[in-house]
Amino acid sequence: MINHGTADPTGEFFNAEDLRDQYILTGVPYEFYPLEGKGHGPWNSTVNGKTISELSFDFVVAQQEL
C-alpha cells in the first residue's frame, strides 16, 4: 500500500509514483492513495471516509486472504 502526500517536501511525490509504476510492471498487488495537498506524515488523513490505519488494515487482510 502506498499513501503519500502530494505536497511532501521530505520524500517527493514522484517517488511514490515511481514505486507504483514498478509495482505495475512487476505485477505486485498494491493500493495507491495520493493524499492531495498533504505533507510528510499525514497519518490523520482519510480517503473515502477511511483513515490510513483502516486502509492499511484492509489491505493486509485482503493480501493475507484473512
URDA-V176844 format. One record per residue. N is the residue number from 1. RES is the residue in three letters. PHI is phi in radians with two decimals (* if undefined). OMEGA is omega as a letter, one per 20 degrees, with the letter a starting at -180 (none if undefined). Layout:
# URDA-V176844
n=N res=RES phi=PHI omega=OMEGA
n=N res=RES phi=PHI omega=OMEGA
This chain:
# URDA-V176844
n=1 res=MET phi=* omega=r
n=2 res=ILE phi=-2.06 omega=r
n=3 res=ASN phi=-2.24 omega=a
n=4 res=HIS phi=-2.61 omega=r
n=5 res=GLY phi=-1.21 omega=a
n=6 res=THR phi=-1.23 omega=r
n=7 res=ALA phi=-1.93 omega=a
n=8 res=ASP phi=-1.27 omega=r
n=9 res=PRO phi=-1.46 omega=a
n=10 res=THR phi=-1.51 omega=r
n=11 res=GLY phi=-2.13 omega=a
n=12 res=GLU phi=-1.08 omega=a
n=13 res=PHE phi=-1.03 omega=a
n=14 res=PHE phi=-1.06 omega=r
n=15 res=ASN phi=-1.14 omega=r
n=16 res=ALA phi=-1.15 omega=r
n=17 res=GLU phi=-1.14 omega=r
n=18 res=ASP phi=-1.09 omega=r
n=19 res=LEU phi=-1.10 omega=r
n=20 res=ARG phi=-0.99 omega=a
n=21 res=ASP phi=-1.10 omega=r
n=22 res=GLN phi=-1.17 omega=r
n=23 res=TYR phi=-1.11 omega=r
n=24 res=ILE phi=-1.08 omega=a
n=25 res=LEU phi=-1.10 omega=a
n=26 res=THR phi=-1.67 omega=r
n=27 res=GLY phi=1.38 omega=r
n=28 res=VAL phi=-1.26 omega=r
n=29 res=PRO phi=-1.13 omega=a
n=30 res=TYR phi=-2.75 omega=r
n=31 res=GLU phi=-2.21 omega=a
n=32 res=PHE phi=-2.13 omega=a
n=33 res=TYR phi=-2.17 omega=r
n=34 res=PRO phi=-1.24 omega=a
n=35 res=LEU phi=-1.73 omega=a
n=36 res=GLU phi=-0.98 omega=r
n=37 res=GLY phi=1.31 omega=a
n=38 res=LYS phi=-1.55 omega=r
n=39 res=GLY phi=-1.69 omega=a
n=40 res=HIS phi=-1.42 omega=r
n=41 res=GLY phi=1.27 omega=a
n=42 res=PRO phi=-1.48 omega=a
n=43 res=TRP phi=-1.17 omega=r
n=44 res=ASN phi=-1.57 omega=r
n=45 res=SER phi=-1.27 omega=r
n=46 res=THR phi=-2.23 omega=r
n=47 res=VAL phi=-2.30 omega=a
n=48 res=ASN phi=0.89 omega=r
n=49 res=GLY phi=1.42 omega=r
n=50 res=LYS phi=-1.94 omega=r
n=51 res=THR phi=-1.31 omega=r
n=52 res=ILE phi=-1.05 omega=r
n=53 res=SER phi=-1.07 omega=r
n=54 res=GLU phi=-1.14 omega=r
n=55 res=LEU phi=-1.10 omega=r
n=56 res=SER phi=-1.10 omega=r
n=57 res=PHE phi=-1.05 omega=r
n=58 res=ASP phi=-1.05 omega=a
n=59 res=PHE phi=-1.14 omega=r
n=60 res=VAL phi=-1.12 omega=r
n=61 res=VAL phi=-1.04 omega=a
n=62 res=ALA phi=-1.14 omega=a
n=63 res=GLN phi=-1.23 omega=r
n=64 res=GLN phi=-1.55 omega=a
n=65 res=GLU phi=0.94 omega=a
n=66 res=LEU phi=-1.49 omega=none
